[in-house]
């Protein structure tokens, strides 16, 4: 199972952590895992390229752990309100997309949100 925990501060989503393999299919043929990877990279690339913002991205394949965070989603780090909403909106959209996937994949995926300050 893959557990995805989203980070939120004062209502703004600013990152997430993914842990574990989905187990939906065999390694190399797991379409759910491939979907998560593709969506994760879409967010990373959009923040870095489309919004010209720094994104922290750490992959630990041995521990099957990915952490993605972006300060640009938070007012204490980014003055441009439009950029903040755009970056936070990407994380929030991923959260809702994963919740849609949960309807048919709850044996392979778990999604949660924690409220905490940026670390």
N, C-alpha and C positions, 0 to 999 in steps of 0.2 A: 504494500500500500504506500502511496505517496501522500504525505501530509504537507499541506501548504498553509503557512501562517502569514497573514498580511500584517504589516505594521501601519498604525494610524496614530496621528498626533493631532489633537484638537480638531478632529473631523477630517483631516487630510491624510489620504493614503500616501505613504512615501517608500514602500518597499515590501519585500516578502522573502520568506525562506521556504525552500522545498527540500524535503527529506524523504528518502526511500525510493524504491522502485515500485511502479504501479502493480506489476504482476499480471497485467491484462493479457500479455502474450509473451512468447519466447523472446529472449534478448535479440535485438535486431529486427524483430517483427512486431514489436509492441506499439500499436498505433496510438494508444492513449499517451504513452511516454513520448512518442514523437510529437504529438500535438502540444504537450506541455513544453517541450524543448523549443518548438517553433514559436509558440506564443511568448516564451521567456525572451528569446532572441529578438523578436519583434519589439518588445518593450525596451530592451537595452539599446537597440539600434535607433529607435525613434527618439529616445531621450538624448542620446549622444549626437545624432546627426540632425534630426528635424528640429530639436529644441536647443541644440548647441549647449548642452548641460553635462556636467560630470555625473557619471553613474558608477557606483561601486558594485563590482560584480566578482563574486568569488565562487569557484567551482571546486569541490572536493569529490572527485569521482570515487575514491576509495570509501568514503563515508556516505556516498550518494547524497550530497548536500550542496545546494545552490543558494546563495544569498545575493539579493539585488536590492540596493537602496539608492535613492537620489535626494540630495538635500534641496534641489530646486523645487520640490513639491511643498516646501515649508516656508512660511513668511519670515522666520528668523534667519534664513539663508538666502532667500531670493526676493528681491524687491518687485520684480515684474509680476503683477498679479495674473496676467494672461498666461505667462509661462508656468506659474505655480499651478493654476487650474488645469492646464494641459498635461503636465507631468503627473500630477495627482490623479487626473482623470484616466490616464493610461493604466495605472495600478488598480484603480477602482473598476475599470472595464474588465480587466483580467479577473478580478475577484468575482464579478457577476458572471463572467463566462464560465469560470470553474464551477460556480454554483449551479449553472444550467447543466454542466456535465455530470454533476453529482446525482441528478435525477435517475440516470441509468447506470451510473458507475460507482455507487456508494461502497461497493466491496473493494474498490481499487484506489479511491481518492477520498481525502478528508480535507476540508477547508475551514479555516478559523481566522479571526481577527483579534489582535491584541492592541490595546491602546498603550503607547509608551513614547517617551521622548526619543528623538533621534540619537543613535549611539554610534 
